[in-house]
Amino acid sequence: MRWNSVALLLACFVTVVPSAFPREPEAPRPSGPQGAGYVYLAPFEGEARHLHLRLDGLFAVREDGTKIEVALSTTEIDGREWTRERRLATGALPAGSYRGLAIRVAAADTEGEEGQADLVTPEEPVEIAVPFSIQKRQAAVLVLRLDGKISIEDDFRFTPRFIAHQRPRPAVGLLGLASDQGSDTVTLFNKSTAEVVGVIPTGSGPAGIALDQRRRHAFVALAGDDAVVEIGLLEYQVLNRTRLQGGDAPLDVALTPDGETLLTANVGSRSVSLIDASSLAETQRVQVGDEPRGILVDGAGSRAYVFNTASSSVSVIDIREGLVVATIGTQAGPFRGRLNRDEDALYVIHRFSPYVTVIDPEQLAVTGRLYVGPGVTDLDVDVESNFVYLARRGSGEIEIFDPLSSLPVGSIDVGGDVSFLTLDLELDTLHALLPETRELRVFNVVDGKLRGRADLGEGSYWVVVNGER
């Protein structure tokens, strides 16, 4: 048991709504002979924390000196508020070699003992030495750190001096992945620190992700392309791609524990595709209910549970036979589910019902309902404690409850609405997507403390991490 709090009745859960957070420029979609650059700015420290900057442009500088502008995510930087690494700019870039970046500062001021003082800034962009290359349909991630001490000269001139580097890649076991439908990419991050380490262009509408941790690959459903891509976690690029039938719109994927069979929930065609994971060839197709938005494979790899949102049912597929062996009616709008530790209970959440449906996988029948209030956004199960973690809009928390008592036993303050969550039992962490601030937040499950934050895109959809169940 992690920690206790006063037991309260579970509050309402409602669907995440669009955010009023300012929209950043649309992230690049590399295609043809282009790639992309992603620039992050480290927290301001020391004297830099007294600075306020207004930026007027950021450029990638080619070997011949040609400058290519990349879109700034923000133009105003307050050093007192820049306390974590943030995404500064993104842009599509032609393939080739680059000698660095250049930044133009329109205005700067600093806060001193005698109050605010304006600083003189250079008229021309200041170059930042950081050699990098752009490959076709690939992205480079660069990190900048401002040296505030040497950037201010003679107490009145500001010439930005940045230390820049490409992010080193962590061990594969520390990788997490987040799909982003706004930029048609998958972001790779260090699951311990939440630092972004890579961005992979995938194709249109990346949604669900399944990890093959033994082969160090990931499979991503592309709802917009009616396709699935295979990503190499060592190569940081797409290795293989298969096209499904037109109109399939695969939204979720699941992999059997032996890594041999990949299953896709095709929301557009009321079907599930069974795919040979080594060749990405579709071997069978099974018809299920209307709008299958989620799919879950059991620990034995023998059954798949498909959550048919528009049919208010769960289809149970015998994977070896490629047949639906049962269709279980649920509350309105099921879209995701999780098995408990012993896999003798399947918890199903719904879009349009205030209940969590409990299904017995042996009886293939509903055995209970838990009232939690309308609008659950996501759930996960800690298979060590068997506690269920539930997200809801409006509380700013992940609530933890014991399904035996149907009462909360704790909570994690996440600071906003959560659209997706996943537990990492290796590091005892919880990863939560917050759509309003377009970021990933990582929390320690034991004490609930924030361990890291990462800026993601506007259309972030799914998160997986190596080491999760």
N, C-alpha and C positions, 0 to 999 in steps of 0.2 A: 504493500500500500504506500502510495507516494506521500501524501499529506492529507490531513482532514480539514474540513471546514464545516460550518454549521449547515446541516442538511436542510435544503430548501426544495420545494416543489419545482420540477423542471419548468422553465419559462418557455415562452413561445419561440418557434423558429420560423423565420420568414425568408423568402427568396431574396438573394442579393439583387439590388437595383442598380441602374447605371449611376456612375459617380459624377459629382460636381467638381472633382479635382481637375485643375487645368490640363488641357490636352497637350501632349508634347508632339513635336513633328513626327509624322509617320515614319517608322523605321524602314530602312532600305530593304528591298527585295532583290538580291543579286540575281542576275540572269545573264545569259550569253557570255561575253568576254569580261564581265564585271564580277567583282567581289564586294566586300563591305568592310568598313572600319567602325569600331565601337571604342569610344574614348571615355574612360572613367577618371574622376578626380578624387584624390584621397582627402581625408579630413584635414582642415586647416589646424596647424599647431603653432605654439609659441607666438611670435610677433604677428604671424599671418592671421591670427584670430581677431585682431583689431582692424583688419582690412574689410572694405566694402568695394566690390568691383562691378563694373558694368561692361560686359563683353560685347564686341561688335563683329566677331567672326572667328571661326576656327577653320584651318585649312590643312590638308595633306599636301606635303611638298615632294614632288617627284625628283628623281636624280638630276634632271636638267633644270630644276628650279621652278617648274610649273606648279602653280598652286590650285588645288581643287577644294572648293568649300564643302564642308560637311555641316549638317544642320545641328544647331545648338539646342539642347533640351531645355536650357535656361540661359538667360542673359544677365541675371542679377545673382551675385554671390555675396552673401553676408558671412564673414569668417566666423562670427559667433554662433551661427546656426549650421555651418557646414561641419558637422561633428561626426559624420560617417561618410564612407565612400559613396559617391553618387554618379550616375551616368551623366556625362557632360555633353556628348555629341554622338551622332551616328550619321553615316552617309555611304551611299553606293560609290565605289571607286573602281577605276579601270585596273585590270590585272597588270602587275609589274612591280618594280622596286621603288622604294621611297626612302628619302634620307631623313624624314622626320615630319614634324608638324609646325605650324605657325599660328600664333594667336594674336588677335588685335583687341586691345583694351580701350574702350571709349572713354572711361572715366574711372578714377580710383580715389578713395579717401581713407583716412585712418583715424582711429579714436585714440587720443593721447591724454596726458595729464591736463592739458589746456583746452580739451574739447576736440571736436572734429576738425580735421585739416584736409583740404583738397590737395591731391598730388598731381604732378605733371606726368602725363603718359606719352609714350612714343606715338608718332603719327602712323608709322608703318608697322605691319605685323612683325612680331618677334619670333624668330625660329627656335624650335625645340629639337635638339638632336636625338633622334630615336629611330635608327634604321629598321625598316620592316618591309615585308613583301605582301602583295595581295595576289591570291590565286583565284582562278575562275570559280565562281559559285562557292567561295569560301570567305570567311571573315577573320579579321585580325582584331585582337583586343589589346588596347594600350592603356596604361595607367600613368597619370600625372600626379606629381607631388610638388606643391609650391614651397620654395624656400623664402619665407617672408623676410628673413634677416638681411639677405643680400639683394632682395628685390627693391628695397627702399634705399636710395642714394641721396646723401646730403640733406636728409630729412624732408625733401620736397619732391624728389623725382621717383617715379615708380616704373621700373623695367622688369616685367615678370621673368623670373628665373625658375624654370621647372626642371625637376629630375623626372625622367620618363623611362619606362621599360615596358616590355611585353610581359604579360602575366605568365609566370612559370606554371607548368601543368602539374597538378598533384597526382599522387598514386590513384589508379583507377578505382580502388576501393573507397576513396574519399569523394567520388564524383556523385553529383545529383544532376537531374535534368528537368527543365521546365519548358513546356511547349507554349508558343506564343502565336496566336492566330492573327494578331495585328500586323506582325512583320513576317509571318510564314517562316519562323525559325524555331530552333530548339536551343535554349541557353544552357550551358554547362557551368556548374558552380561547385565550389568546395563545400561539401555538406557540413563541415565543422565550423567554418568561418562565414559562409554564405558569399564569399568573394567570387565574382564572375570570372571564369577562366577561359571561356570559349563560346562562340556562337556559330551554329550550323544552319545554313539555309536548307530547307527541306522540300518545299513545295507548298501547295495551297491548303490552308486550314489544318495545320497540325493539331491533333487533339490528344487522345489517349496514348500512353507510352507503356511498353512492357520491357523489362530488363532480362537479358540472359547474362547473369553474372559470371557464369563459368566461361563462356566464350567471349565475354567483354564486348557484347553488342547490345544495342537497343533497337526496338521496333516501334515505329511511330505511325499511327493512323492519320491519313491525309483526307479529311472529309471533303475538301474542295476539289481534290484531284481524283477521287475514287481510287485511291492507291494506298500502298504501305511501303515505307522505306526502312532500310536497315542501316543503322549508324554504327561505325566502329568507334569504340571509346578510347582506343589507342591512337587511331588516325584522326579523330575529330572531323570526320566527314562521312557523307553518305556512301555506302559501299554497294548497295543493291536496292532495286526498286521493282515493285510489281504493280500492275494495273488490274483492278477488279472490274466488275461490270459497271457500265455507265449508270449513274444514279444511285450507286450503293451508299455513298457518303459514309464510310466507316468512321465511327465516332470513338470507339473504345477497342482495345486489344488486350489479349491475355495469352500467356505462354504456359504450356504444361511444364511441370517441374523438371522433366527430363530434357527440356529444351527442344523437343522434336516437333511439336505441333503448336502453331500460332492460330488463334481464333480472333476474328474481328466481328464486332457488333455493327451491322450495316443499317443505320437508322433510316436510310432512304429506300431500302428494298425489302424491309421486314425479314431480314435473313442474317445468318451467321456463316461466315466463310471459314473452313478448316484449311490451313495452309501448311505445307511442308516448310519448316523453319530454315532448313539448310538451302533450299532452292528457291523459296518464296513462290512455289507453284501451288495454286489452289487445287486441293484434292477432292473436297466435298463442299456442298452447300446445303444448309438446313433452313427451312422456313420456320419463323417464330412469330411472335405477336407484332402489333403495331408499334413503331417507333422504339426499337431496342436501343436504349441509350447507354447501357452498361453491361459488362460481362465479367464474371468471376469464375476462376477455375479452382477446384478443391485441391487439397494437399496431395492426394493420390494421383491427380491428373486424369481421373476417370470421368468426372462430371464437370459441366459448365452450367452456371446459372446466368440466365439472360433476363435483364430487367426491362420489360416492355412498358414504356411510360404511357402510351396512348391506349393500350389494352388493359391496363391495370392488372398485370399478371407477371409471373416469373416462369419462363420456359426452362426446363431441366433437360440438358442434352447429355446423352451417353456419347462421350468423345470417340471411343473406339468404334462404335457402331455408326456414328454419325446420325443419330436419331433423337427426336424429342421423346422422352420417356414419361414426362409429366408436365402439365400446365397448371400452375397454382395461382388462384385468384388472390389479389391483395387489395389494400386500400388504394385510393386514386393516385395515379401518377408515380409508380415506383421508378427510381432511376439509378440507384446504387445500393450495394449491400456488402457486408463483411461477415466472415465466419468467426466464431469464437475459438478459443484455444483447442478444445477437443473436437471441434467441427461437428458438434451436436446441436448447434443453434446458428441460424443465419438471420442476421438483423438487416431489415430492408427499410430504407428511407424513401419518402414520397414527396412529390411536389405539391399535392393538393389534399393531403390528409394530415391531421394532427397526431397520427399514431405511427410508431415504429412497428412493423410487422415482424413477428418471430416465427420462423419456419424450422421444422424438424427435418433435416436432410435424410434421415432414415425413413420416416413416415411419408415424406414428401407432402406435408400438410402444414397448414397454419396451426400453431399451438398456443399462440398468445399475441397480445397487442399491448404496447406500452404507450400511454398517453404522454406526449411531450410538447404538444402545441403545434400549430401549423407552420410549415415552411422550413424544414431542416435543409441545411445547405451541404453538409458533408458529415461523415463519420469515419472513425477507424477504431480498431479493437487492439488493446495491449494484450498480447497473447501470454504475457507473464502473469499479469494480475487479473486478466479477463475483464477489466474495466472498459467501458465504451466511452470514447471521446466524441462529443457532438458539437457542431458549430451552428450558430444561429445569428441572424442579423439583429443589431440593436443592443446586444449585451456587451460587445467588445471582449468576449471571453470564449474560450473553449471549455465547455462544462464536462466534467468527468462523473459518470455515475455507475453504480453497481447494478447490473441488470437483475440480480436476485431480489433486491429491495426496491428497485425502480426509483431510487433516490440519489441525488448528487452526493459525491464524497469529496469533491474538490473542484478547482477550476484553475485555468491559466489565463491571465490578463494579456490579451494579444493586441489591444489598442485599436481595434477596428473590426469591420466585418470580414469574415473569412469565406472564400468560395471553394477552397480545396485544402485538405490537410492530410498529412501522412506521418506515421511514427517511424523512427529509426531506433531499433532496439540495440544496435551496436553502441551508439553514443548516448542513448537515453535522451533523444531529442525529438521535438515535434516541429515539422515544417508546415507553415501556413501561408497560403496565397491571400493577399489583401488587394482586391481589385480597385478600391477607391484610391489607394496611394500607389498602385501598380508596383507592388513589391513583394518579395519573399521575406518572411521573418522566421528565424530559427530560435526555438526556446528549449531550455533544459527542462526535461519532464520532472526531475526530482524536486527542484526548487522553483520552477516557473520563470526563471530569469531569462532575459533576452540574451542570446549568444551572438547573433549576427543578423544583418539586413542586406538585401540586394535589390537594386532597381531592376525591374523587368519591363516588358512591353505592356501596352494597353490591353492586349487581348490574351493575357496569360491564362492558360486553361488547366494544365495538369502538372503535377510534380511527382517524380520518383527519385529515390536515392538508393545507392548500393547499400545493402545491409538491412533494408526494410524487409518485412515479412513477404 
